[in-house]
Amino acid sequence: MFADVDVDVFISNYTIIDPEIYQLWVEGYTFVEAVTLLKQKGGLFADVPPELIASDVQDHYRTYAMLEKFLHAPPKLSEQPTFQICPQDRSLLIEHYYSLDDAVARELFGKKLNARNRKDLDEVADKTGVRLKSCRRQFDNVKRIYKAVEETQGNLACNIRQQFILPEELAQKYAAVVFIACLRFETTKRKLQYLNFKDFYECGQALMTFWTYTYQHSGADYLDTEMDKEFLLDLREIRYLLDKEKEIKHLVSLRLKPTLLERAYQEVENNFRSYYRAIIMIACNLHRTRELRLLFVELTERLIEPWKQNGWTREQVQMFMQCMTQCVLDLEVPRDNQDIRCLWDRYMQVINVCLFRMYHP
């Protein structure tokens, strides 16, 4: 009566991850808000009854809530037997869950990662426009990563990448946040509020590269979060350059005169002593913990603010700093002061990056 029919049946228990719904969950939208947004968006959802959209979103939200405990320790995501998730979706889950908004990260700089500040995240949400739930997720992620790697030897970004299976760019982002938090750099002063996350990120990367123990000691025996104390102490020797001020000024003037307008050149001539001594004295005091923490404040007060008052452009700042850096390196130094060049070069690698990133005319 019925013809024989061959039917191929494929049964899979793989957990389906919808990137769009997952992103709404990560961004802190409630189930009701997510349904409304998807319906408004149209597209695939245009002709779907609202109750079906709601049912689908609710299922996804329930799944993501159950997955969250595994996301706190990403390697467990591939080890747990409850949810069968393909490698591509595992990567998506981890990367999006640990996404870090620049505006939120900037607000977290300088804050202690404690329960009190977590309760005050509504201020961060209001200021950044990021939903409170998302701010809490990001706060908790920073705190979790900080605790996991703060005393782990080796490259900070590498440790974060390995322990949390994050892509390189995101691991570097967290590394900068952890580094500035560990060293407790002052970032909350009113005069520093104009600086954004990218500015501090670039400064942090330069500091980790050139001023920590890993600069001269590769491998897993040193911490990226530990400043090279011997180097900071040795920087006091740069005081020797105070006696070379006239020579350096002469060399800088010769090189800058053909490239600067008369007014700009005259301003450098009149204030060279102030700028030159500020750069040297900052170096000489960095061995003191308090002075190191105030590095961004010192650079702002002693160099950036005067330059702004005198109408310098970023190109002028870059030109002046590069010129002065090279003039000191070209200076003839007695044999017993040969280390000065190496100290100066290592010191200025960071100062040049910081001043260029921090200067917003």
Salt bridges, closest charged atoms under 4 A:
GLU20 OE2 - LYS41 NZ 2.44
GLU33 OE1 - ARG131 NH1 3.21
ASP56 OD1 - HIS60 NE2 3.59
ASP59 OD1 - ARG62 NH1 3.01
ASP102 OD1 - LYS173 NZ 2.69
GLU107 OE2 - LYS127 NZ 3.30
ASP140 OD2 - ARG118 NH2 2.76
GLU168 OE1 - ARG161 NH1 2.33
ASP199 OD1 - ARG357 NH2 2.98
ASP199 OD2 - HIS360 NE2 2.95
GLU202 OE2 - LYS198 NZ 3.67
ASP228 OD2 - ARG346 NH2 3.07
GLU245 OE1 - ARG273 NH1 3.24
GLU245 OE1 - ARG277 NE 3.22
GLU247 OE2 - LYS244 NZ 3.46
GLU291 OE2 - ARG290 NH1 3.62
GLU298 OE1 - ARG302 NH1 3.32
GLU301 OE2 - LYS191 NZ 2.87
GLU305 OE2 - LYS191 NZ 3.82
ASP330 OD2 - ARG255 NH2 2.69
